[in-house]
Structures are given as C-alpha cells and as structure tokens.
C-alpha cells in the first residue's frame, strides 16, 4: 500500500501525502484505525520521528485523531480547517471590495440555502429558527445577546436543509460574522431593520415558499452590505 520514501529534507511531508491518499482511496470510515506506528516505520523505512511528524500534519488537517496509548484514528470530516482559513482571510480583507465580495458569496449560498430550508424544514427546525428570532426581538437592547441570536438564526437555516455538505460550506462563513455583526448593530436602527428582514425570511420559510424565502434572504443581505459600507465610511 505504501512506498518507501527517498531520503529528503522533509520526508514527513511525503509520508503524510501517501497516508492521506491511502485513507481517501480506501474509503476508510471515521473511527477506523491506522496501522500501528511500528508497521508504518517498516512500510516507509523511515524513523519514528518522521512517522510522528507526518501523523501530526494529518491531525492538524483534521483527517485523523491521535489518542495517546491507543493509536491514530480516522476523524469525522469537519469544517474546522475551512473555518480557520476563511476566518484569517476575512479578518485581513478590509478593502473597498470586502462588503461586496462577502455579500455576493453569502447571497449565492444563503439565498439557495433559505429556499431549500423552506422546502425541507421540519417542525423542529422551524421551532429553532423562530426561537432565534424571538431571542433577537427580546434582546435588541443587549448587543452581545442580540448578535448571538442573529447568528443562531443564520446557522439554523443550513441545518434545516438536512444537507450535510451545505452545512459544511456555509457554517464557517456564518460563524465568522460575530465580529462584523457586533460592529454593525450599534448603527442607527440596525436592530429594527435586521428584525424586520428576519421576520420576512421566517414568514416565507413557514409558508414553504422557496422563491419568496430566497428573495427575503437576498434583500436582507443587501441591507447587510449597505450597513458594512456605512461602517467602513464611518471609520475611514
């Protein structure tokens, strides 16, 4: 399954690449265990330190989990790596195109997500979405809690699609909005506008009207873009 690694300065990278390829090609499932360390050393004909460094790389990617005294196990795919990369990117992007780029990608993803949620949401999903909106309405004078409920509202929609990949793609983006929402919420009438748009979204989802739900979300995101631009202008 594995090939011996030629001597090179960063052998652990080649070892990690081969192990990753083997995991993906063999369609191993979360919880499956990798061969013991001693077997990997024999397969690759490398030192223990090289194997340990390669496993560390795979663990940092979120592909495996290393349990001391037990070994290395395949992990459930998650959004951690995606989230970290996007978080760093968005925190560094504050140029004139930032508001447009962020709104554009959110419209593409959240617009269709909301339309799908209108079709697939269960009674339990609707209860979660409605609870988030109720929290926003109750805490509009408490900025920190208001932002938390706002974020909860947006994270409940991809969950309501019952599409795991949709959640994987969208939740990292919505999860990054906490700081941005906190900056925008103190602007005049920001909470009232946000609540109005969220009510329209929920109303369309409850009516099972996918087109109206999509439109309501896109209208909300246009308002979000305008608020971002206002904030940028106020600090420039």
Order of alpha helices (4+ residues) and beta strands (2+ residues): alpha-alpha-alpha-beta-beta-alpha-alpha-alpha-alpha-alpha-alpha-alpha-alpha
